[in-house]
Amino acid sequence: MASPPPPPPPPAAPFSLLLLLVSIALAAAQLQQPPPQGDVAALHKVFREWGLSLPADPCRPPFVKLFPKDASIAINCNCSDLTNEGCRVTHLKVTGYRSITRIPEELFSLTELVSLDLSNNNLSGSITPNIANLNKLELWHFNNNQLSGPFPSESSSLRNLQSLWMFDNNIDGPVPEFVANFTNLKDLRIYGMKLRGPISNKFSNLTNLTYLMIGDLGGDNSSVNFTGVWANLSVLSLRNCGLTGEFRSPIWRNLTYLDLRSNNLSGPIEKVFQYNRSLQYLYVGENKFNGSLPPGRPPSLRALDVTYNSLLNGSLPNNFSDGMMNYVGTSIAASGSGQSANISLLKCLGVEQCNQKDLTNLLSFAVNCGDKQYTSPLDPLQTMFNDDSTDLGAAGFHVNTSNNWVVSNVGADPFSISTGIVSTIKNISGTDMPNLYKTARTSTGSLWYYVVGLTSGTYTVQLFFAEIVIESESGRRLFNIDIQV
């Protein structure tokens, strides 16, 4: 007789019901969790005011988010001590948001911040005295904003700062003397604003500096007595600081970049070449240096600018190639040899009624900035734009002897390499000459175009522009055009 079949397995419903009950319990527990407290709560308030979203717990890695082009957010926390105040925010970076226009007060309650980067936003108004609450900051960057007013004296409590970037704002007032007390500073950049000199001699106390960039100062002039024995100094830029007197400074053995342009410094040019063991970029244009250049190029030097130092004399060094040296506006330009076409035009810069015999048939000319010769097939006048594609390097010039114009460039970014010519492949609308707008020259120092030997009269100057670098938001490109007659 066949045995009866085995009994069926018990139904799975109770187990599924158990899982459901556990899920409901977990969801209920999550709903009952208190809202974030301390730093996390303050951070949420800051981000809400900025119109940005955060996960419920931004201190729990990973914090992954898609950002618009040129924008970024980074948050780090210290969660080692959860007994009292929970996770503490130690690093905050929010950059590249043009919609961010103010700093909420809640941010200054993040008193454990070691790094705060709010660069490249659209912050306006003055810096609140509450910045003193963040006295553990080692990095504070707020460059490329619209902040105004003086640098608050309460900032003097930030004695732990190692990197301070405050350039390209509207901050005014004197150069803050108390910055000289930030003796841990390694990187200080304060330029492109409305600050006034002089620079305090106490800045010599900043003995840990690796990068020092000060510039664009109004007010009283400064001597160079504020320079110190900065053993680690690599980059020194003091452009347009109202510096006067003879250039004297300690020998900085590790210096690779020295920019003293647009001051009123004097003395023998030979003293500036004492850094020939390490110096790669030397910019001393628009000063009153005298004497003669060394006959040869120091082995490490990649670029030399001596433009508009009228007291310099002698001849050109024998081993400088194109794109390495710019001597426009000096007596050296009138005494060189082997470049007769160039020299004959350079002699005329700043000289009235010069070279006019060469312009008898010249009615007009145009320049295709940063690109090859170009004529638009749709232009009824068939205007030919001259070739302007020569690589000018970090200090160089190009002479167009056919139409008697000169382009001169001085400047290099000490932190990146650029050819000085930018281009785009995007379509340029609103013109019948779109190819004309696809290239441009850029310069971190000075970019000049000269027309040599024009007779007295009335001239029409047309400038053609298209923004091909900053592709989002209007009003971000600020520049000057200076036409000398």
Secondary structure, DSSP 8 states (H G I E B T S, - for coil): -----------SHHHHHHHHHHHHHHHHHHHHS----HHHHHHHHHHHHTT----S-TTSS-------TT-EEEEEEE-S--SSS--EEEEEEEES-TT-----GGGGG-TT-SEEE-TTS--EE---GGGGG-TT-SEEE--SSEEEEE--GGGGG-TT-SEEE--SSEEEEE--GGGGG-TT-SEEEE-SSEEEE---GGGGG-TT-SEEEE---EES-B-STT----TT--EEE-TTS-BEEE------TT--EEE--SSEEEEEGGGGGGGTTT--EEE--SSEEEEE--SS--TT--EEE-TT-TTEES---TT--TTSEE-TTSGGGGT--S-HHHHHHHTTTT-TT-SGGGGTT----EEEETS--EE-TT-TT--EEEEE----TTEEEEEETTTTEEEEEE---TTS---SEEE--S---S-S-GGGGSEEE--SSEEEEEE-S--SS-----------S--SSSS----------
